[in-house]
């Protein structure tokens, strides 16, 4: 699976915010890939919940999805 099992993402008051534009671009690209890689749909939809105000843990959770997709790019 493209995410760690049992990962729970939520908004935290003490987590550092991340760049909203970069996060939205990353997740938007992953949403586009859902059409060709359905096995990533749960992980990407979970990441998209935090598009409005992403924090560092949300960006860190997107990294395994990218690592999962990277070997399949031709």
C-alpha positions in Angstrom: 0.0 0.0 0.0 1.2 3.6 -0.6 0.8 4.6 3.0 1.9 3.3 6.4 -0.7 1.2 8.1 -2.6 2.8 11.0 -1.4 6.4 10.1 -3.7 9.0 11.6 -3.6 12.6 10.2 -5.2 15.4 12.1 -4.7 19.2 12.6 -2.5 20.0 15.5 -2.1 23.4 17.2 1.7 22.9 17.7 2.6 21.5 14.3 4.5 23.7 11.9 2.5 24.8 8.8 3.9 24.1 5.4 3.6 26.0 2.1 0.0 25.7 1.0 0.6 26.3 -2.7 3.2 23.5 -3.0 1.0 21.1 -1.0 -2.0 21.8 -3.1 0.0 21.3 -6.3 1.4 18.0 -5.0 -2.0 16.6 -3.9 -3.7 18.0 -7.1 -1.2 16.1 -9.2 -1.8 12.9 -7.1 -5.6 13.4 -7.6 -5.0 13.4 -11.4 -3.0 10.1 -11.1 -5.9 8.4 -9.3 -7.5 7.8 -12.7 -4.6 5.6 -13.7 -3.5 4.2 -10.3 -6.6 3.3 -8.3 -4.7 1.7 -5.5 -3.6 5.2 -4.4 -7.1 6.6 -4.1 -7.5 6.1 -0.4 -4.2 7.7 0.5 -4.7 10.6 -1.8 -8.2 11.3 -0.6 -7.0 11.2 3.0 -4.3 13.8 2.1 -6.8 16.0 0.3 -8.6 16.6 3.6 -5.9 19.0 4.6 -5.6 21.1 1.4 -6.8 24.3 3.1 -4.2 24.4 5.9 -1.5 21.7 5.5 1.1 21.1 8.2 4.5 19.3 8.2 3.0 15.8 9.2 0.6 16.0 6.2 3.5 16.7 3.8 5.5 13.9 5.4 2.6 11.5 4.8 2.6 12.4 1.1 6.2 11.3 0.7 5.5 7.5 0.8 2.8 7.9 -1.8 5.4 9.6 -4.1 7.9 6.8 -3.4 5.3 4.2 -4.2 4.6 5.9 -7.6 8.2 6.7 -8.6 9.3 3.2 -9.7 6.3 3.0 -12.1 7.1 6.1 -14.1 8.4 5.4 -17.5 
